[in-house]
Amino acid sequence: MSKISPAKPEEVVRMLNKLGFQKIRQSGSHAVFRHSNGRWATVPLHKGKDIARGDALQNFERCWYIIRKV
């Protein structure tokens, strides 16, 4: 079972920025971040709601792939 707990959208955005992702667009309440090597992540920015473990895990796996590749 995953040890990742639900996260605040602001925390996920901060983590993505530290890993070199940049916000390229936002459509409604979902922001799309892209890394210079072509990887991307979508973050739901719903007010007052945490990001579910599954979504947080998916974004983390994308980011971890970048860290290991570099």
C-alpha positions as CSV (number, residue, x, y, z in Angstrom):
1,M,0.0,0.0,0.0
2,S,1.2,3.5,-0.8
3,K,2.7,5.6,2.1
4,I,1.8,8.9,0.3
5,S,-0.8,10.9,2.1
6,P,-3.2,13.4,0.5
7,A,-1.3,16.7,-0.2
8,K,-2.3,20.3,-0.5
9,P,-2.2,21.6,-4.2
10,E,0.3,24.3,-3.1
11,E,2.7,21.7,-1.7
12,V,2.6,19.8,-5.0
13,V,3.2,22.9,-7.0
14,R,6.1,23.9,-4.8
15,M,7.6,20.4,-5.2
16,L,7.2,20.5,-9.0
17,N,8.9,23.9,-9.2
18,K,11.8,22.7,-7.1
19,L,12.2,19.8,-9.6
20,G,12.4,22.2,-12.6
21,F,8.8,22.0,-13.8
22,Q,7.2,25.2,-15.0
23,K,3.5,26.1,-15.3
24,I,2.7,26.3,-18.9
25,R,-1.1,26.7,-18.8
26,Q,-4.2,26.5,-16.7
27,S,-7.6,25.4,-17.8
28,G,-10.3,26.0,-15.2
29,S,-9.0,24.5,-12.0
30,H,-6.3,22.3,-13.4
31,A,-2.7,23.5,-14.0
32,V,-0.3,21.8,-16.4
33,F,3.4,21.8,-15.6
34,R,6.1,20.8,-18.0
35,H,9.8,19.9,-17.5
36,S,12.5,20.8,-20.0
37,N,12.9,17.1,-20.9
38,G,9.3,16.8,-22.0
39,R,7.7,15.2,-18.9
40,W,4.5,16.8,-17.6
41,A,2.2,16.8,-14.7
42,T,-1.4,18.0,-14.2
43,V,-2.3,19.4,-10.8
44,P,-6.0,20.0,-9.7
45,L,-6.2,23.3,-7.9
46,H,-9.6,22.9,-6.2
47,K,-10.1,25.3,-3.3
48,G,-10.3,23.6,0.1
49,K,-9.6,20.1,-1.3
50,D,-6.5,18.0,-1.0
51,I,-5.0,16.1,-3.9
52,A,-6.0,12.4,-3.6
53,R,-3.3,9.8,-3.0
54,G,-3.6,8.3,-6.4
55,D,-3.0,11.7,-8.1
56,A,-0.2,12.6,-5.8
57,L,1.4,9.2,-6.5
58,Q,1.1,9.6,-10.2
59,N,2.8,13.1,-10.1
60,F,5.5,11.8,-7.8
61,E,6.3,8.9,-10.1
62,R,6.7,11.3,-13.0
63,C,9.0,13.5,-10.9
64,W,11.0,10.5,-9.6
65,Y,11.6,9.4,-13.2
66,I,13.2,12.8,-13.9
67,I,15.4,12.7,-10.8
68,R,16.6,9.2,-11.6
69,K,17.2,10.1,-15.2
70,V,19.4,13.1,-14.4
